[in-house]
Amino acid sequence: MTSTQSLFPETYESSRERFRGYLSTIKKMWNKAELHQHVMSFDNELSIDWIYSEATEKNERILVFTTGEHGVEGYVGSAMMHMFIENHMPKLDPRTTGILLVHAINPWGMKNHRRGNKDNIDLNRTFMLDPQFDPSFNPAYDKLDAFLNPKGTLTSIFYNNLTYLFRLGWHITTMGTRDFRLALLLGQYRNQQGLYYGGKEMPEETRVIMDLYKTALRDYEQILHLDMHTGYGPRYQMSLVNSALDKGSSDYFEKRFNYPLVVAATADEFYAIRGDMIDYIYGLQQRDFPNKRLFATSFEFGTLGDTYYGLFQSPRVMVHENRAYWHGAVNENVRAEAKRGFEELFNPSASNWKEKAVKDAEQAFKGILKAEGYI
């Protein structure tokens, strides 16, 4: 049994090497399994890697497991992938079940410990059935732009925290908490250096993953998709975040999976997103493959908590990191402090956090695999 600490890799390269090493183990169950790589066009040292195999006898169902859509979140995702392969994959039936395991959808972001890709694009704002990278989308974001994306060198973290809290209070007072969060998180397509930027056209990474989803929906009658994320939600209780397009209620899924926290990706239960990857696979299924059975969800491992402190400290950390990245910091200590806070938001170092995250994932894996008929 692998120790909890060793589940979590320290570098993109070590995580990718470990993932590629899974092939020999997987081939013992799926003799058709192959390792595939999409080398990024801008850097041949970076790649999206996946292991795919059809069922050995009949393609009835497939399990899809994805990590690293938000690059820095790939470290926790890699840990959960390893745990799944070690503890749960052996229980699947390779005769009727195919597998598609994807490592680091956003390899540049994972290597460089950033959330977006090399063009600062948040890939989870780019998955659209009818792609429209409309720069006028989400006009309410303009009210927050100067607050979220301040220009100029990052000076004292303490001073900038005070400024942030003062301006945060003003925006919440004028907009209301719900509208503030909606404008913040929905996505925007005009400020190329801003938070939650969705780009001007379909990114290379998104196209690769879209093609994989189309193959899974085309070739199998049942699709189960598990995607790994970190950042939002209670610190010590992983949330299952379902698509707003899934017709089942959160209460229904909590009972079905015997899991205590399920939410929908809506403004009321979690937060709304345009271009969400899980919404995309649901939309694709409903439009082109209506007779296929699909369940897709995100494992969201919260880090700062879901109190008002956590909800509004998360963007603060992102604001400081993004400002230092684009405009620099007054010295290396300030830069390091900004980066350290950002890393803790998406890849916490605390051993008790890691242990609880693993425990929650174990419970969710068991509940979902059983309810969906995979074990």
ChimeraX attribute file (.defattr): number of C-alpha atoms within 10 A of each C-alpha:
attribute: neighborCount
match mode: 1-to-1
recipient: residues
	/A:1	6
	/A:2	9
	/A:3	8
	/A:4	17
	/A:5	13
	/A:6	9
	/A:7	20
	/A:8	20
	/A:9	18
	/A:10	11
	/A:11	15
	/A:12	24
	/A:13	15
	/A:14	11
	/A:15	24
	/A:16	19
	/A:17	11
	/A:18	14
	/A:19	21
	/A:20	18
	/A:21	12
	/A:22	15
	/A:23	18
	/A:24	14
	/A:25	14
	/A:26	20
	/A:27	13
	/A:28	11
	/A:29	18
	/A:30	22
	/A:31	16
	/A:32	14
	/A:33	22
	/A:34	17
	/A:35	17
	/A:36	14
	/A:37	14
	/A:38	15
	/A:39	14
	/A:40	16
	/A:41	10
	/A:42	9
	/A:43	9
	/A:44	9
	/A:45	11
	/A:46	21
	/A:47	21
	/A:48	21
	/A:49	20
	/A:50	23
	/A:51	19
	/A:52	23
	/A:53	21
	/A:54	25
	/A:55	23
	/A:56	17
	/A:57	11
	/A:58	13
	/A:59	17
	/A:60	16
	/A:61	28
	/A:62	27
	/A:63	22
	/A:64	20
	/A:65	21
	/A:66	23
	/A:67	26
	/A:68	27
	/A:69	29
	/A:70	27
	/A:71	28
	/A:72	29
	/A:73	28
	/A:74	35
	/A:75	29
	/A:76	24
	/A:77	30
	/A:78	26
	/A:79	22
	/A:80	23
	/A:81	24
	/A:82	19
	/A:83	20
	/A:84	17
	/A:85	15
	/A:86	14
	/A:87	13
	/A:88	15
	/A:89	19
	/A:90	15
	/A:91	11
	/A:92	17
	/A:93	16
	/A:94	22
	/A:95	16
	/A:96	17
	/A:97	23
	/A:98	28
	/A:99	25
	/A:100	20
	/A:101	20
	/A:102	25
	/A:103	26
	/A:104	31
	/A:105	26
	/A:106	30
	/A:107	31
	/A:108	27
	/A:109	26
	/A:110	26
	/A:111	19
	/A:112	15
	/A:113	22
	/A:114	25
	/A:115	28
	/A:116	25
	/A:117	21
	/A:118	14
	/A:119	14
	/A:120	20
	/A:121	26
	/A:122	27
	/A:123	27
	/A:124	23
	/A:125	23
	/A:126	28
	/A:127	23
	/A:128	21
	/A:129	15
	/A:130	8
	/A:131	12
	/A:132	14
	/A:133	19
	/A:134	14
	/A:135	14
	/A:136	12
	/A:137	15
	/A:138	18
	/A:139	11
	/A:140	17
	/A:141	21
	/A:142	16
	/A:143	14
	/A:144	16
	/A:145	14
	/A:146	11
	/A:147	16
	/A:148	23
	/A:149	18
	/A:150	15
	/A:151	15
	/A:152	13
	/A:153	15
	/A:154	24
	/A:155	16
	/A:156	16
	/A:157	17
	/A:158	10
	/A:159	10
	/A:160	15
	/A:161	15
	/A:162	11
	/A:163	12
	/A:164	20
	/A:165	14
	/A:166	11
	/A:167	15
	/A:168	17
	/A:169	13
	/A:170	12
	/A:171	17
	/A:172	14
	/A:173	11
	/A:174	10
	/A:175	15
	/A:176	12
	/A:177	13
	/A:178	13
	/A:179	14
	/A:180	19
	/A:181	19
	/A:182	19
	/A:183	20
	/A:184	24
	/A:185	20
	/A:186	22
	/A:187	25
	/A:188	29
	/A:189	22
	/A:190	18
	/A:191	17
	/A:192	15
	/A:193	16
	/A:194	22
	/A:195	24
	/A:196	23
	/A:197	24
	/A:198	31
	/A:199	23
	/A:200	16
	/A:201	12
	/A:202	17
	/A:203	17
	/A:204	13
	/A:205	20
	/A:206	19
	/A:207	12
	/A:208	13
	/A:209	18
	/A:210	17
	/A:211	10
	/A:212	16
	/A:213	18
	/A:214	15
	/A:215	11
	/A:216	22
	/A:217	23
	/A:218	13
	/A:219	16
	/A:220	21
	/A:221	16
	/A:222	20
	/A:223	25
	/A:224	20
	/A:225	20
	/A:226	21
	/A:227	22
	/A:228	26
	/A:229	27
	/A:230	26
	/A:231	24
	/A:232	22
	/A:233	24
	/A:234	19
	/A:235	20
	/A:236	18
	/A:237	20
	/A:238	29
	/A:239	28
	/A:240	29
	/A:241	25
	/A:242	25
	/A:243	26
	/A:244	20
	/A:245	16
	/A:246	18
	/A:247	9
	/A:248	12
	/A:249	13
	/A:250	19
	/A:251	13
	/A:252	11
	/A:253	20
	/A:254	17
	/A:255	13
	/A:256	14
	/A:257	20
	/A:258	15
	/A:259	21
	/A:260	17
	/A:261	19
	/A:262	24
	/A:263	22
	/A:264	23
	/A:265	23
	/A:266	16
	/A:267	16
	/A:268	11
	/A:269	13
	/A:270	17
	/A:271	19
	/A:272	21
	/A:273	22
	/A:274	19
	/A:275	23
	/A:276	20
	/A:277	25
	/A:278	25
	/A:279	24
	/A:280	22
	/A:281	24
	/A:282	20
	/A:283	18
	/A:284	18
	/A:285	20
	/A:286	15
	/A:287	10
	/A:288	12
	/A:289	16
	/A:290	13
	/A:291	11
	/A:292	16
	/A:293	16
	/A:294	21
	/A:295	17
	/A:296	22
	/A:297	24
	/A:298	23
	/A:299	23
	/A:300	21
	/A:301	32
	/A:302	24
	/A:303	24
	/A:304	22
	/A:305	20
	/A:306	15
	/A:307	12
	/A:308	9
	/A:309	10
	/A:310	20
	/A:311	17
	/A:312	16
	/A:313	18
	/A:314	19
	/A:315	18
	/A:316	22
	/A:317	21
	/A:318	22
	/A:319	22
	/A:320	27
	/A:321	25
	/A:322	26
	/A:323	23
	/A:324	22
	/A:325	17
	/A:326	15
	/A:327	14
	/A:328	18
	/A:329	22
	/A:330	14
	/A:331	12
	/A:332	10
	/A:333	12
	/A:334	19
	/A:335	21
	/A:336	14
	/A:337	16
	/A:338	25
	/A:339	21
	/A:340	15
	/A:341	18
	/A:342	26
	/A:343	20
	/A:344	15
	/A:345	25
	/A:346	27
	/A:347	24
	/A:348	22
	/A:349	13
	/A:350	10
	/A:351	11
	/A:352	12
	/A:353	18
	/A:354	21
	/A:355	14
	/A:356	17
	/A:357	24
	/A:358	20
	/A:359	14
	/A:360	19
	/A:361	23
	/A:362	16
	/A:363	14
	/A:364	22
	/A:365	19
	/A:366	18
	/A:367	19
	/A:368	21
	/A:369	17
	/A:370	13
	/A:371	13
	/A:372	16
	/A:373	10
	/A:374	18
	/A:375	15
